[in-house]
Amino acid sequence: MREEHKTIKQLIFELRESRNHHEQLQEQLSFASALNLIAETIISNHDTPIILESMAEIIGSTLRLDRTLIYDIDFAKHQLIGLSEWLNPNSPDLTPTKAIYSLDVFGDASLHMKNTRQWQESHVDDYNPHAYRDGSGDLLHKVMQIKSGLWYPFSFREQGYYCLTFNHVIHRRIWRKEEIEFIATAAHLVEIAVQKINFLTEQQQHKEALRLSEERFYKVFHYSPVSMTITSLKSREYIDANECCLNTHGYSRDEFIGSTALALNLWVDLEKRAKYYKELTERGFALNHEIESYKKSGEMFESLLSGVVIELNNEQCVLGTKTNITELRQYQRELSRLASLNLIGEMAAGIAHEIRNPMTTVRGFLQLLSEKEEYLSHIDFFTLMVSELDRANSLITEFLSLVKNKPIELKTQNLNSIIENLFPLIQSDAMITDKYVKLDLDRIENLLIDAKEMRQLILNLVRNGLEAMSPGGILTIKTHMENNTVVLIVKDQGKGIASNVIDKIGTPFFTTKDNGTGLGLATCYSIAARHNASINFDTGPTGSSFYACFNAC
């Protein structure tokens, strides 16, 4: 009887062992099938989201998890970046958690896995010590309601790694050795998938970069405002030319392409041509050769020719640019002429000082003679002559203000004080013409300035503003600080400056007034330049504002 009982117990044991063995085989087959499916997914797909989502689903469903995620742990960005997530459809009330998290929360646990390259787990009743230290334990187990979690790091790089993340929300889970081994093999396949994804991404980026490069070259070449050509270095024939080149030379595309510069008679000086091609051949490039070229019409123009040797379809070619500098040379000649005029002006300014002495003498004698009884009947003539002499003297004063190297006496002063001292005079000028002046002076820093020149600048700007307004208008004088800059603003309520004269504002002797000299604003610009300041303005139908900006002490 005992032997029979022993036999039954042995039989039960053997049956259990057989069942366990069968379950192990089933699990091994399940793991093998999952790994095979992962491999097929990697091979058959080229879409990054599909690959990662499929792998998360395969691993999660095989292990009967509630949630599976794949993260990119990026220490350079200080972030955990969710790449994919699978939620078990049989697990109720699961909330997606794939997102981008700061390493401020998961920093300690993430750094530990980076340093040890070991997987970590944490449970609702047994926090992982690193998750406890960085505060992620409460987030995972209390906020997200995760009963058990496992993190398996893989594919390490200098500034991060990837991580398979497994969550159990319904109940606590103990991870078996066989499951960890499966996860390790799956992680290896995921790493291969990541490498494939990175390779495909880089390949796509290279293709896109090449496409963009070709597109940029096409646009730069064909839409450039500079004449551009591609020429065979051997035959010298034009392979391509942009519209600017064709328009500059006056040829059609059919006439130009396939021909040479010699055949089209583009070169004026053949010695310069030889020098250009010699440099191209020896150095591989030639820069800024100043040449003369013919158009189809026979008209000649000056240009700067540059070229670089490139390889195109296994043939050495020259990418050439030709910039028409005919107008530039004309401008340079004009500037040279203006420089000569400036020299003459400086000389005239020197002579002007000598003219004032006899003018003062003439004015004194005119005033003296006007008081004699025999000339009283001609007092109007004397008054007119004295007035004209005063006007001439005023013009000389303004003219001298344009001299670049005029000596100035710089002292530390406050611009508000100068404005307040001038205000009675400004107000008097305004009241004569039934206009009003408003002061809006903020607290400003002191300036290193010449007080006389500042008074002249302010009066010129103010009088221009008053003259621009109709009776009843308000002129505002304002000061304020912008960073370390003192800004003076003179704002009028006139009709604004006409658009066709804006570019001429500040040019000596240019004026829109019937009796103006054109020296007022020019003087202001000269004063500003001597004080390392700047003058700008804006204008519109409701008036103009002039801004003088000075560096504070």
PEWO-V97756 format. One record per helix or strand of 3 or more residues. SS is the DSSP state (a for helix, b for strand). FROM is the first residue (numbers start at 1). LEN is the number of residues. If there is no record, write none. Layout:
ss & from & len
SS & FROM & LEN
SS & FROM & LEN
This chain:
ss & from & len
a & 2 & 43
a & 48 & 15
b & 67 & 8
b & 79 & 9
b & 100 & 3
a & 103 & 14
b & 120 & 4
a & 129 & 5
a & 136 & 8
b & 148 & 10
b & 160 & 9
a & 177 & 47
b & 227 & 6
b & 237 & 5
a & 243 & 7
a & 253 & 4
a & 270 & 14
b & 285 & 10
b & 300 & 13
b & 315 & 10
a & 326 & 45
a & 373 & 28
b & 411 & 3
a & 415 & 18
b & 436 & 6
b & 447 & 3
a & 451 & 18
b & 474 & 9
b & 485 & 7
a & 499 & 6
a & 520 & 11
b & 534 & 7
b & 543 & 9
